[in-house]
Amino acid sequence: LGVLRFSDSMTEGALIEGLRSGDEHVFETLVRTHGGRLLSVARRMLNNEEDARDAVQDAFINAFRARATFKGEAKISTWLHSIVVNTSLMKLRTRKRKAEEPIESYLPRFLPDGHHTQQYASWAEPVDVALGRKATAERVRSAIETLPETYRTVVLLRDIEGFTTAETAEIVKTTPNAVKIRLHRGRLALRTLIAPHLAGAAT
């Protein structure tokens, strides 16, 4: 008899059962189904193709080793993203990066009367929409890379990868409320960084 091959259309329950049992063909299906998106996340976090591929490979190895601990309380995709995000963060920290700057240095500054210290034309375009426009995509990506790690990760997961607040909280191991706060402050900082270039200084 030939080897039974599982299709990418397997139900979540069947995938979980196969994963827990260590079925290598189920694991191959997970790699085919989720590998591309995991690599996309790792690329954005690490900004280095070789490091990103290493992070995804390490993440799948770690996932296979930890398969027995997966309880199925979250989606498999969320669980895998959690592993690749943590793997990428560990790689970032081994680069001997400087200490993370406080987000306050990126946020808008206000005068005593409540007005901004710098006046720019309004820019309220969502991050994912701006990324879809060739004229602004590269500048937005560069600005995202500038954000402190804690906020950059949440902005990437929510605004670029499209995860829900609950899923993002599961991936970064925090509460949904903490995700909302980080996302709000990250978006504020991102708009402060981008607004002068996209909207132009107000006259």
N, C-alpha and C positions, 0 to 999 in steps of 0.2 A: 504494500500500500504506500502511496505517496504521503509526504508530510502535509499535515493539515495546515493551511494558511488562513489566518484570520483577516477579514477585510476591515478597511477603515470605517465601515458603517456599523461596527459592533456597538452594542448598547454600553452605556457607562457601567452598568452592573456587571456585564460580562468581562469588560476590560479590568474592572477592579478585582474580580475573582481570578482572572488569569494573571494579573500582576502579582497578587498575593501568593499565588502558587508558584511563581517564578517561571512561568511559561515564556520562553524566549521569543516565540512568534508574536505573542501579545506585546512584548516589550518592543519588538521591531515595529509594530503598528503604532505604538506611542511615539517612537522616534520619528517615523514618517509623518505622523499627524501633527505633532507639536514642535518638531525640531526647528523648522523655519521661523516660527514666531519666537521661540526661545532665543534663537540666534539674533533676531532683530533686537530684542530687549538687551541682550549682552553687548551687542555692538554699540547701542546708544549709551549704555552705562560705562563701558570701558574705552570707547573711541579708539579701538585697536582690533583689527580683524583677527590676528593670531590669538590674542588674549581672549577675544569673544568666543572663538571656536574651542579653545581650551576650556573655557568656563562651561560651555554647553556640554562638552564631553565629560568633564568632571561632574556636572550636575546629573547627567544620566547615570553615571556610575554610582553616585551617591544615592540616587533615587532607587536604583536596583538593590543596593545594599540595605536601604531602609524600607523596602516594600512591605515588610511584615508589620511595620508600625503605622502604615497608612490605614486609617479607620473608615475612609469614605465619607467623612463628615463634610468635606469640601470636594469640589470637582477635581478630577485628576489634573486638568489643565492648571487650576489654581495652585495645587500642590507642587507641580513641576515648576511653575513660575517662582514659587517661594524658594525652591531649592536653587534655581539659577540666579535669582536676585542675591541670595545670601552668598553664593559662590563668587559672583561678580564683586560684591562688596568686599569680600576677603581679599580678592586680587587687588582691588584698589588700595586697600590698607597696606598691602605688602610693597606697594610702590613708594613707600615712605613719603606719602603726600603730607603737605603741611596741615596743621590742625584746622578743622572745619571752621570757617568764619561764621559769625552769627548772622542770621537772616536780616537783622535790622540794618546792616550796612547796604542792603540791596533795596530796601523798602522806600517808598516816597517820603520826603521830608516836608514838614509843614512849618509855616511862619506862625507867630503868636496869634495872628488873626484867623488862623485856620486854613489859609490858602497854601498851595504848594510853593516850595521855594523856587521851583522851575515850572514854567507853564508850557505845556505841550498840547497840541491839538489832540482831541480825544481819540483813543484807540481802544476799542472794546471787542475787537475780533477774537473769537475763540482760538486757542492755541492750535487745535487740529486743523481749523480752516486756514489759518496763516501758513501752516506747514504744507497745505495742499497747493499753495500758490508759489510758483517757481521763483518769483521776484523776491519773496520774503523767507522762503523755507530755510535757506542756509543761515540767514541771520538769526532766525528763531532757534535753530538747532545749536548754534554757537552760544546763544544766550542761555539756553537750557543747561548746557555743559558748564556754564559759569556758576549756576546756582549751587549752594551748599548741598552736599550729598543727601542729607535727610529729606530735603524738599525736592531735589531733582528726581529722586526715585519715585516719589508720589506723583509728581507732575507727569513723568513718563508713563507710569502705569495707568493713571486716570485719563489724561488728556491725549496721549499718543496711542497707547495700547487698548484703551477703551474698557478697562476693568471697572466694575462698580466700586462704590466706596467700601462695601462689605468685603468684596474679593481682595481689594487692595490692602485692607486691614489684615486680612488673613495672610497675604503674601509677605508683608513687612512686619508681621507679628506685633500689631498694636491694635488700638480700638478704632472703630469707625469715627468717633468724635475726633480723635487725634489726627486721623487722615484728613478730615474736613478742615481742621485748623491748618495743617501743613499745606494742603492744597490751596487754601485761600491765600495764605501768606506767600506761597511759591508763585501763584499767579500774579499777585501784586508786584512781587519782585521782578518777575519776567516782563510785565508790562512797563515797569520803570526802566528796565534795561533796553527794551525794544522801541518804546514810544518815540524817542527823539529821532530814530532812524526811519520808522514807518510813517509817522505822522508829520514830522518836521517841527522845528521849534516854532512856537506861536510868536507872532509879532506884536 
